[in-house]
Amino acid sequence: MSARRTAALRKVVRTVAAPDRGGATDRELLDRFVRENDQSAFETLVTRHTGMVLGVCRRALPKVQDAEDACQATFMVLARKAGAGHWQESVANWLYTTARKVARNARVAAERRARREETVAVPESVEPVDRMTGRELLAALDAALDGLPARYREPLVLCYLEGLTRDEAAYRLGVPLATLHTRIDRARKRLHEVLTKAGCALGAGLLALAASSPAGASPQRLVKSVLASVSGSAPAAVGELAKRAAMNGLFKTTVFALAVVGIGALCVGLVALGSTRAASEAPEPVSAPASANGAGAAAPPAEVNPAGKRVEVRGTVLGPDDKPVGGAKLFLRHWDGSRDRTVPAPQVAAGADGTFAFTMDDSEMGTLVATAPGHGLAWASLYFHPVPALTLHLTPDEPIRGRVMNLEGKPVAGVTVSVTGMFQPHKEKTLDRWLKSVRNPKDEEGVSVVPLYDYVSGFAGLLVPVTSDRDGKFEIRGLGRDRVAILRATGPAIATHELRAVTREVERFNDPLNNWGTIQGADPVVVAAPVPVTTGRVIDSASGKPIPGTVLHVEHLSQSLSATADKDGRFTLPGLPQGKPGLSVIVIPPGRAPYHPVREAVPDDATERAAFDVKLVRGIPATVKIIDKVTRKPVKSHIRYGVFPDDNPNVKAVPNVWHDREWSDAPDYIPRLSEFHIVVFPGKGLLAASAGWPQGGNYLSGVGVAAFEKYRHEGQLYGLVGATNIHVHEKHTFAAIDVPADAKEFHFTLELDPGLTMSGRLIDADGKPVVGAESFGLRNAPGDGNWAPPASDEKFAALALRDGEKRRVMFVHSERKLAGTAVVVGGAKEPVEVRMQPWGEATGRMVGADGKPVPGRIDLIYDVVRHPDLKLGSSPLCQPGSAGPEAGPDGRFRVTGLVPGLTYRWVASGWKHGEAVLPDTIAKSGQTIDLGDVVVRPKQP
């Protein structure tokens, strides 16, 4: 999904919402609709929220018509429910959860209908594009959003799914802006925690992905259909969905019961998606002859920083019988700055006893893969440091033998089938429990699977793509038994199709938990739908000469599709569907070729697709370096270039310019470069840089942004051409540039300012040093609520402070059960001394509305109450390593690690029982706070 589309969607929604910003709230509009039968009031409500509701339905339903029906049914339910209960200021949250449930019902009905209509020749409906990877990621986000308490979900729905600014959202909710900021911070943190527990950190990119998920229809047209349905002219399908929602007790608020099946897989899929897209924007070097137009073949520059820290990797390769597999080959998959790459590991093979032990540069962290003759792949992540001892379990090879059929059920030859992703059981040898879990989600505890993705190189020869023969048959070996494979079928004249297959004999089944659609066994059938061939040339707009090596990436598809122009500039884009709104390609010039990247809409007409030529405009090559302002050493970073049209009319020469380069604007992606080669316009522009996590905590944020103050609103810079808005706090430094019109090249250096450092030390009650404490707040890390690991001595340093800036720092020593806090002030003359005291604790009993104990894990958020003049960091603040207390059979729980003297604010929710807000409490040294019975009740609309 493109960031440009996200911005466009938000602009549309904001345009629709803006006229009534100062008008009635949702609650007032509903009241007018009920009391006065004011149809215009309800129309205003529908106009406000149709885009969001339709987006929710489209993410759950592959067919546009099904999604539109579910959208209309959602508003019919709202109209029927309008006179009942007490509504909040905004109904966005209610509409979101209701749309999820209605769409779920519609999906079940559609699957049943598909099964009834199923034929032997064509065993599944052909909607490959909308049902695959991007939809899975969005399903994971929607599931996590569903699990949030309403007060935290609603700000995210308004700001990310409806595209409102934070001040607009605060107005809609009737809360102070500061309160909204707090809720959004907490909500993002809770999403982070849910997904991290399954092996992945959530980034803001996934929320943006939801905002840009395809709607597939014009909200204005759909508004009229919704109003007609509400007035009594509903199509039969819409009325049935609304009726079913009521019959299923939709209005009884259900509570978070998020099964973790596949969530880890989906989260890491986000990382893979990021890597894939990043690869799209920093293409592999392409050999091409030099030409008069300067179309070069150079690769993006290698990192100029010295090698990073060495990481130790050790473990064992075992076979199906748990015996060592001596000589198993080892490969390392990692991001090299331009793409995912598979290379032999530093130790190319396991020893005779199956063991391995080697060190690697931390910049090469990725995935370790093991192979052996007669076995399938096994893998383990190296993303977490220190890397624990690894066990790679190989399984016997279980080939996939499938068929490719056309819409008439006849075999199709010459179709390439490749593996773009695989899943293996998490901590188990077989998929038995996972299969039971996805088939019977109500009866079985969720079981996760671990992914391995490769959308670019086909696993670099580890799994070779195959071609269907004249009988449409194909066979893929090397996956191994008890794996779930993502298969992709491609051909110039067929729609690219993806499906999932289990490498064992199983009956096909639907996976409702992950929205993976139909999963087949080891004999899958791929249905090949015909499409017109999309081909053309990439040429210089002035000379008409070809630009070889240009990479074209298709966007607005859930799959990663791309093509590279050959020596004559020619390309063929595989399997693009027709009738896909907004289908376009991002065109990236090769290496340092001096052309502006652009976005081109893909024509739907077959004749135009056969001559889809792309013309690129030359710009001025620029070299941008990022250094530390004090040490003058290079810093690995992300950068961002952009142009405001009012400041630089030269941008009009390339109206379709594309400046949303993921390598430069994704805080969750790990920076690899400190020197970038980009193409700029003559005249004024913006450059910005951020060091990313974790180095970003060492530098001040927003330095130099004052130069763009007229474009700033609510912490963002608006109005860049061909790019999304920039969040000021996510960039460390901004600079205004002015490129001479006659420049042959341009050079610029961005400096990251480390600001001021305040030192201090930790002591106990006797004045003795306290060594080994975990810390919070020592770094300038907006949005990072993580505690730093135990320190090696009693000394600490609070980094990246401005002169006079106040920041609270906190410390917890888990072994000695000590805690302490202090306020550091930038520029203070004296070091800070923190006296560590016995920490505070809290206990209580989780009970349901019936007074009975609620056992199991508790999602208990506790946050330090903030002061308006004090920078604290992100929230919630939990004891280091804590993921929420565990309630026993009697519902009792205990929270440790509270910092004495701080006021804590609590929100609790049971696994299946709703939420409760507790009174604020002040932690006291060595004392336990009794929170009493924490009663969680379903939240009413």
Steps between C-alpha positions, in 0.01 A plus 500: 500500500645841414549785738382737224169321487472526875541875476250525216242299691549711808460814294170375356367406841621823653334698221172323570531544876628858503172687437336358812801535731331772696157341478315229686661197657402149393288465812314823423444391141358167613276680747366726224447198279300322771301792646437701183538233230769729358626307198766761427651436844535132425639583157770709668587201718519268202715747308738531793557129546428318173865498392614337822216246513550401137873462560434263792265294285737491203780370718278209607322431172679444168203593279410866467126433489511291818688780675253763386211285622667461839562875515133576432390239754722660765325834461159328496587351838603847622168646384302229678709534814505881500224539757638245747772548758734785575730603218846652528593828332633301203357177361815414303602233749154339500490505121846345480417205726157453344643505147752235604222273623270559203787437258589184687143375458508596133827315449360184657193524278715557191716199581194281545363627171833429330498146632149443367602632159830315496576280197756227449683687230526831681512430873535854621393847394764707327580808698869453565610860513280616784532200725868473569784653691389858545158382615663276761695790643187711515311214662766485771466873561121484507511212745734697727287814470194294586669400822565854619273665755266743328671812637823396331359351181289801407785756468684263267186444293446873466862601437617208287195339343297820453799724436419776751767718650542469873325829573205389285488167680518669839206720400299199381562316826443804718831461683800731547775464241746390769264219600476386140880495470520284812238256375667466162837438665347235723309340215806475278695353786235238567495402135878477516479270802238268350704447184840495670395207714461308176848598383466837330490870586212698356590813304290792389531366147239232569248761612576692183446179305152475648430862407593424141325167471283491188149627525412403150210743462425869524377593848270765346323240288483261788353765729194513276468123507527498879230764537273308264549182703425680827186652353362153423635429152772261605609222265414153627863417577542816707180446694597141574840608636339760727243246617767239570700754700204560729421129531861427599482735794724753337414766753635300789846643515758229469840522658850438381574134434781531246636161408868516418481254213726633229537844658874454524500399139298803399717737700821373351316516172491874558876498533518297183264740327719786613810323378336425170389856450833630614659273246270654244641842561866408515528254211776252442778626270411447137770464242430740220720673246569868550313725263480862412205551729707393798293196589748329726523158650652592834353358817399700804814583700629253754491603863802708588481422871743247641372155587256490789495286810559129462219267602551138600275237341505138610266204495420155361334357189281200581310260278145367536629240748664771715843372403770741378525552125870531430603706200167683466554809287449838667386817327447853622216715369542869575446847363818631339387860444333435166306174529454175691789274423570133570869415545694217665528554874844577650504130588377344178405162649421349838764278658482123515302535823255742337629801693605840373660805659607821328490876535347753265472874469184629670410686180453160331237376740225313325404132475716189520386220265609135506468244219599138451438243223162332534378763746308826484620838624515600865569850622533725802498875548817688595320829559518484878832566675661327673404211276391202713626151429314385189351164406415457133269200447511357149203297376478238226441650160133496399461620140210710386343357185238731357315598183438828318153525346320773306148622573356217290690240702751425221875466570726798442862446402794740543387658826783569746430391856735623773508506878483851645449409862504208741381434853627241745353404839602714794682289760337182369595235245169468318207717399252278686404752769506791256266320261265419786517859619408661167228246429343528846594845631245487782617166633878525477752744641665706230823357359740709295720422202831663411547655154778523247441734206666561167309710249802597292748222427301179538715400796814548291500148361410323825154444355503516123186626317338240276287514186173317437519237224251442219268324746519801732695300759790625711711369788694695763753329726704616796232654720476218749206334672274701732557832335252754365618638167392815319504414131496758225398420143607752235488538126480797262138432408355366827413683819766440760351255746610417854373224722600306809570130512587271790774250423305197614176333398215710636158595373470859387365728771438866574700686763268757666749598769762648270274577205728287284210373299521147361799286599568196285700183552811373320303462170380860446311629200598840362235677293650717224275787388595670171607867498648725230878523487645822646822597323687812395828693511668738743658787310658842551226762454730729301711267289272197479795274583436192713581493870604141571492365854198709603286315750119519493308399811125448490307660786143466622534123486546283805774310318846625417527520121783665313697502176837631386556671166745316271782650292243649262293641783227240445304342783203269552296520818363159594135423548344839575124471555247719322237707675728576793445863615816704545734238357836665440874440495786670677785550253849507656796599279804270527783571741616860468326570171395870524126459454208583727304197624135519399163334550314396184138382485458165324240523220213254511459482123675202341630701204651767724655233721680358199684834455542619859803728454644697791697822448745614766622857548860578589575683824810605691693219673556573868714339767369529856716403797383465859747562780510558875523874562760458774714204399460565123473125452247351256170379645281230344169667434186540296466813288211680340499740206197702403377813324220740592335624177468858625876514560619334181306521171757272334317201643226561243732349238434158658141507631508127575827510695520248783690597815366242745810285510456240772870475571488858613171519685434188704599534867466126562744400228861476607720765333786368289652808339659827602542625143219517246496577128170651393364724224373852581332790325674833450375752754373465855429176677504315830743244635444314825675215676432264787740250649231243574488263793696466725760760400229759457467535876842664504388809306261793530182491294361768269818706472463757221129443438430869567604568140176329392268638767238617254445139391481364854176399667449271798853366494505426126624673185233503228505574128804318359461406134481127434549409865321445828519737793804499725460445875738752654584293807613210281774708336807619681602779268351708219677722249381736228702467182517715187654322202649730232320473169825438310639246747643181350486333841417596857656404834356547846578382852234456765615523861335312784521694825570292814389790721595507867584204722427487872686246708409339829538193716287256695545438871311298761378607844853461640655713228659202326501469120216306337621305198282309253184714494273528197414852389231698324519850354875535454461538125297731279277232353146619423267204473749261659367373832766234550731472798873482440679184619698485827791743518858388564559758772319753716557792264245615241466771238180665378556577132371750245366772731438859403610778728248523784302197384363280779473125470408235751730200517413179683696199619407151620732233636314172458727282713520737797141621458603864501363795305573871473433808289626850439439799278800597290529849357701577188794729580488451877843540660487220756469128424187318614501252786214250515438319827356157428232382743305177548248502221126510539257231400131470430264210536135435432245254376361495147130418496226510241173686521357197681763529773671175403880487466650547158817289471768531236709779358384853571556789268576747777637832384652732753650832413669772696280810514672773306576863567443746214849653532679168525608274218457138600504277196250252372251297698399265646792453738520143616750326717790388278416172333138513612228409255208532736443307823353154512190452713472172685193277522363734768552805275781637720790685336807696607685783330860576598757764414301816583717808549442655846346846500350481151127509434375210289193490281349159427283340234429127525335255264449128530569259217131472414321727745520869411683778681516699821654835592647516851567802722845659479743375764833623634769235530672485840838351579480143623121503516234309314194681365183293519293582193220279630257330265553624146163457332516488122175554313418498130502855373167620362473718188 
